[in-house]
Amino acid sequence: MKLFVILWIFAILWSSCSQSDNNNNKNENEENSNPTIIEEKPKYLWFDAEANFKRFSYQDSICYYLDKTKDTGFTHIVVDVRPIYGDVLYKKTSKMRELTSVGNYSRTIEWDYLQFFIEEAKKRDLKVIVSTTIFPAGNPVTREGIVYRDEYWAQRTIKQYTPNGMIDVKDDKRKVAALLNPALPEVQEFALDFIKEIVNNYDIDGYALDYCRYLDVEGDFSNESKVLFESYIKENVTNFPSDIFYWDGSLRRDGKFAKKWFEFRAMVIHDFIKQAKEEIKNIKPEIQLVYFAASWYGSLYQQGQNWASKKYDPSIEYSWASDNYKNAGFAEHLDGLMIGTYLEKVYGIGDPESIEYGLARGKRLLKGECKMYGSVYANNWKNIEDAAYVCLTQSDGLMVFDIVQVIRYNLWDELKRAINNAKK
């Protein structure tokens, strides 16, 4: 009897093990027949127009550095074709003037700068994102650019309310660029014209909006902006600009309309980005619209930049935000945000001065509305390998600004290691 029971138990165990093996084999076969496809995260290297103007005046130089870019592991290049002067680095245009000099260097080239980049990049299986500054139209330091030769646009630059009084931005050598007033319909139409011109004429994979914002809190305080603001709030502003804010020495004191003013400026930028996306997608729906912005969200209201989701309410965290400031969030109108974590510290999820913190905050504010690409400044070269690695592992991809510093500090090997380690 005991022998029968033992044999019976052994038979059950053998049957169970056989079934388990069959199930395991079945699961393995199912996994092998339906492998998980992991999309490679994009790695962008930015080619600034002004900083590289002389270097990339030669086709062999472009080819050499595209080879270096590909070998390092980058998948995308960002080609800047409209720096702060407002002139452009492409030839298929009926509206814009070609940029022929930067600083002391002048050139005349017969070939199309942007077209050559596109053709050579595609030979190397690199995708091309074209970048343009949107509202800059001159350099206040050198007084070069559109607003210094064209009286029509000279009358449409930002008027700044500074501690020293009203100053036109084109006469303010403290500022990096002479911006046209983003709130003016004719300025927006001008920007949309060159955006559509590029999208129509060039085979690009994406468009990056740069300087698509106000410069800072000091502008624009023109009469035109006052009228547009009054229309926005449906109320007259009796004391302008002191009802917005006034200066107590170098300290800004906000007036009764300050929050609505910051909301108004952010909505100007929101509405332009929304329209730019619609124009681009109507021409070529496959083109990705990306936007560059700094990661330190809490101070960007001064530039009219609300890159967050509308689902995020900044008035809960920040005293400068109105209840409706959240409606200016433009994340939903982007395919991707290049979030500028241009910080020296890499690690420290609880440290506001770290890249990890900037990326974590970006995710929290974007709420999945668009992709987020961690972006590093190559001038912070000492920790570039760790910085690039963290961006690749804690965001949807990497952007490195700019190739001029990658070349200067010879960072190719560090970036290649970061990219390879992130893949592992």
Protein Blocks (a to p, Z undefined) as FASTA:
>chain_A
ZZmmmmmmmmmmmmmmmmmmmmmmmmmmmmmmmccddddddddddddfklmmmmmmpfkl
mmmmmmmmmmnopabdcddfbdfkopacdfbdckbccdfbehjbccddfbdfklmmmmmm
mmnopacdddddfkbgcdfklopajklmpmklmmmcccdddfkbccdfklmmkbmbdcdd
fklmklmmmmmmmmmmmmmmpccfbdcdehiacfblmbccbfklmmmmmmmnopacfbac
klmpccehjaccddfklmmmmmmmmmmmmmmmmmmmmmmmmmmmmbccdddddfblmlmm
mnopafbcfkbcfklmpmkbcfklmmmpcklmpfbdcddddbfblbhcklmkbfklmmmm
mmmmnnomaccdddddfklmmlmmmmmmmmmmmmgbdcdddfklmmmnopmlmmmmmmmm
mmZZ
